[in-house]
Amino acid sequence: MENLDVILIIKMIVIGLVQGLTEPIPVSSSGHVMIASEILGLGEQGFTFAILTNTASLLAILYIYRQDIARLAVNSIRYIKTKDSAYKSDFRFVCYIIIGTIPAGLLGVLLSDFIAESVSMTTIAFMLFVTGIALWLIRNKQGSKNESTMTGKDAFLVGLGQAVALTPGISRSGATIISAIAVGLNQETALRFSFMLYIPVSLGGVVLGFTDFLDEPDKAALAIPYTAAFVATLFMTYFALRWFMGIMKSGKLVYFTYYCFLVGILLLVFF
């Protein structure tokens, strides 16, 4: 029994590492978790596990962007109090985050049952092909807009991209970064805005799913494996996002096109 528990813990750590690695990059973390679970013979991971690992990823992303978040919050409050133009850009960016969050927030509430549905490996493969094609189409696009020059319309269109990513198998970071670059944001702003949009949506998912987490019948028995997965996800998300930031700076997003096509083909052949 002890050997089986150790094996389960190791498998959960692997799943956590997969979640953490794929959450920040444009390849669908949920799809990769399903693939890894299938390979490891764990079956479909429950909603509780998804909430747990998404919370771990959220904490890592909050830590990385802690200075940006603090600056935006403080300067927005200062602008509201003083109307000083020095703080207006940060205040506007916060407004854009709110605007961009609305589409996914509304659809997340309305389509929660659909979003929770599992998908087939064929569907994941198809969605990877879609992501790969979209990444290929924007591979050479060099946007010029930044936080100061983007518009509310840009924010809403990127928010629609995030809403599309509620479809099982579509990468959230991929959809938002592709949408952001498509509307003309530069690479740095596209990346920052993408993950700023992730924060409220992820927080909303944690809050909405907290009751389900408390009602999970096996959470006591799975406490150690789940904790191991949480820690693995937390650290891997941190390092994966740092790595992805370097990829974005070097303009090498096209590499993920090849990866999406390769994994999509492998899924169709072997699953």
C-alpha positions in Angstrom: 0.0 0.0 0.0 2.9 2.3 0.9 4.5 1.7 -2.5 1.2 2.5 -4.2 1.0 5.8 -2.3 4.5 6.8 -3.2 3.8 6.0 -6.9 0.6 8.1 -6.7 2.6 11.0 -5.2 5.2 10.8 -7.9 2.5 10.7 -10.6 0.8 13.7 -9.0 4.1 15.6 -8.9 4.5 14.9 -12.6 1.0 16.2 -13.3 1.8 19.3 -11.3 5.0 19.8 -13.3 3.0 19.5 -16.5 0.4 22.0 -15.3 3.0 24.4 -14.2 5.1 24.2 -17.4 2.1 24.6 -19.7 0.0 27.2 -17.9 2.1 30.2 -19.0 2.9 29.0 -22.5 0.5 28.9 -25.5 -0.1 25.1 -25.6 -3.2 24.4 -23.4 -2.4 23.4 -19.9 -5.7 21.5 -19.4 -5.1 19.6 -22.6 -1.6 18.6 -21.5 -2.8 17.6 -18.0 -5.3 15.3 -19.7 -2.6 13.8 -21.9 -0.2 13.3 -19.0 -3.0 11.7 -16.9 -3.9 9.3 -19.7 -0.2 8.3 -20.1 0.2 7.8 -16.4 -3.0 5.8 -16.0 -4.6 8.3 -13.6 -7.7 8.9 -15.5 -9.4 12.3 -15.6 -8.5 14.7 -12.8 -11.4 16.1 -10.9 -12.5 19.7 -10.5 -10.9 19.9 -7.1 -7.5 19.1 -8.6 -8.0 21.7 -11.3 -8.8 24.4 -8.7 -5.8 23.4 -6.6 -3.2 23.5 -9.4 -4.7 26.7 -10.9 -4.4 28.3 -7.5 -0.7 27.3 -7.4 -0.2 28.8 -10.9 -2.0 32.0 -9.8 0.2 32.4 -6.8 3.4 32.1 -8.9 2.1 34.6 -11.4 1.1 37.0 -8.7 4.6 36.8 -7.3 6.3 37.5 -10.6 4.0 40.5 -11.3 3.8 41.7 -7.7 5.6 45.0 -8.4 3.4 45.8 -11.4 0.2 44.9 -9.5 1.3 47.1 -6.5 2.1 50.0 -8.9 -1.1 49.8 -10.8 -3.2 49.6 -7.6 -1.4 52.5 -5.8 -1.3 54.8 -8.9 -4.9 54.1 -9.7 -6.0 55.1 -6.2 -3.8 58.2 -6.5 -5.4 59.1 -9.8 -8.9 58.7 -8.5 -8.0 61.0 -5.5 -5.9 63.6 -7.3 -6.6 63.3 -11.1 -2.9 63.8 -11.5 -2.0 63.0 -15.2 1.2 61.3 -13.9 -1.0 58.4 -12.7 -3.5 58.3 -15.6 -1.8 55.7 -17.7 -1.8 53.1 -14.9 -5.4 53.9 -14.0 -6.4 53.4 -17.7 -4.6 50.1 -17.8 -6.5 48.9 -14.8 -9.7 49.9 -16.6 -8.6 47.9 -19.6 -8.0 44.9 -17.4 -11.6 45.2 -16.2 -12.9 45.6 -19.7 -10.9 42.6 -20.9 -12.1 40.5 -18.0 -15.8 41.0 -18.8 -16.3 38.6 -21.8 -14.6 35.6 -20.0 -16.3 36.4 -16.7 -19.8 36.4 -18.3 -19.2 33.3 -20.4 -17.6 31.5 -17.4 -20.8 31.9 -15.4 -23.2 31.1 -18.2 -21.2 28.2 -19.6 -19.7 26.7 -16.5 -21.2 23.2 -17.1 -19.8 23.2 -20.7 -16.4 24.4 -19.6 -16.2 21.6 -17.0 -16.8 18.9 -19.6 -13.9 16.6 -20.5 -12.8 16.5 -24.1 -11.4 13.8 -26.3 -7.8 13.5 -27.4 -8.9 14.2 -31.0 -10.5 17.5 -29.8 -7.3 18.5 -28.0 -5.3 17.7 -31.2 -7.6 19.8 -33.3 -7.4 22.7 -30.8 -3.6 22.5 -30.9 -3.7 22.7 -34.7 -5.9 25.8 -34.4 -3.5 27.4 -31.9 -0.5 26.5 -34.1 -2.1 28.1 -37.1 -2.9 31.3 -35.2 0.6 31.5 -33.8 1.9 31.1 -37.4 -0.3 33.9 -38.7 1.1 36.4 -36.1 4.7 35.2 -36.2 6.1 38.3 -37.9 3.7 40.9 -36.6 5.5 43.6 -34.6 3.0 45.7 -32.7 3.8 49.3 -31.5 1.0 49.9 -28.9 1.9 49.9 -25.2 0.0 50.4 -22.0 -0.3 54.1 -22.7 -1.5 53.9 -26.3 -3.7 50.8 -26.3 -7.5 51.4 -26.3 -10.6 50.1 -24.7 -11.5 48.4 -27.9 -8.1 46.6 -27.9 -8.7 45.4 -24.4 -12.2 44.1 -25.2 -11.0 42.2 -28.3 -8.2 40.6 -26.2 -10.9 39.8 -23.6 -12.9 38.0 -26.4 -9.8 36.0 -27.1 -9.7 34.9 -23.4 -13.4 34.1 -23.6 -12.7 31.8 -26.6 -10.1 30.1 -24.5 -12.8 28.9 -22.1 -13.4 26.2 -24.8 -11.8 23.0 -23.5 -8.5 22.5 -25.2 -7.7 26.1 -26.2 -4.8 27.7 -24.5 -5.7 30.8 -22.4 -2.3 32.4 -22.6 -2.1 31.5 -26.3 -5.5 33.0 -27.1 -4.9 36.3 -25.2 -1.3 36.8 -26.5 -2.3 36.0 -30.1 -5.3 38.4 -29.8 -3.1 41.1 -28.2 -0.4 40.9 -30.9 -3.1 40.8 -33.6 -4.6 44.1 -32.4 -1.2 45.8 -32.4 0.2 45.5 -28.9 4.0 45.1 -28.7 5.3 41.8 -27.3 6.0 43.1 -23.8 2.6 44.7 -23.4 0.9 41.7 -24.9 2.5 39.4 -22.4 1.8 41.6 -19.4 -1.8 42.3 -20.3 -2.3 38.5 -20.9 -1.3 37.6 -17.4 -3.0 40.6 -15.8 -6.2 39.3 -17.4 -5.5 35.8 -16.0 -5.4 37.1 -12.4 -9.1 38.1 -12.0 -10.4 35.2 -14.1 -8.4 32.7 -12.1 -9.4 34.3 -8.8 -13.1 34.1 -9.9 -12.6 30.4 -10.7 -11.2 29.8 -7.3 -14.0 31.6 -5.5 -16.7 29.9 -7.6 -15.1 26.5 -7.1 -14.4 26.7 -3.4 -17.6 25.0 -2.4 -16.9 22.1 -4.7 -13.4 21.9 -3.1 -14.9 21.7 0.4 -17.4 19.0 -0.8 -14.7 16.8 -2.3 -15.1 13.5 -0.5 -11.6 12.2 -1.0 -9.6 15.3 -0.2 -8.4 13.9 3.1 -7.0 10.7 1.5 -5.5 12.7 -1.3 -4.0 15.5 0.9 -0.4 14.5 0.5 -0.5 13.8 -3.3 -2.5 17.0 -3.9 -0.1 19.0 -1.8 2.8 17.5 -3.8 1.1 18.5 -7.0 0.4 22.0 -5.7 4.0 22.6 -4.7 5.3 21.2 -8.1 2.8 23.4 -10.0 3.8 26.5 -8.0 7.5 26.3 -8.7 7.2 25.1 -12.2 4.8 27.9 -13.2 7.3 30.4 -11.8 10.2 29.0 -13.8 8.1 28.4 -16.9 6.8 32.0 -17.0 10.3 33.4 -16.5 11.5 31.3 -19.4 8.5 32.3 -21.5 9.2 36.0 -20.9 12.6 35.4 -22.5 11.0 33.7 -25.5 8.7 36.6 -26.0 11.5 39.1 -25.8 13.5 37.2 -28.4 10.4 37.0 -30.7 10.5 33.2 -31.0 6.8 32.5 -30.5 6.8 30.6 -33.8 8.6 27.7 -32.0 5.3 26.9 -30.3 3.6 26.6 -33.7 5.9 23.6 -34.5 5.3 22.2 -31.0 1.5 22.4 -31.4 1.6 20.7 -34.8 3.9 18.0 -33.6 1.8 17.1 -30.4 -1.4 17.3 -32.4 -0.1 14.8 -35.0 1.2 12.5 -32.2 -2.2 12.6 -30.5 -4.0 11.6 -33.7 -1.6 8.8 -34.4 -1.3 7.2 -30.9 -4.6 8.1 -29.3 
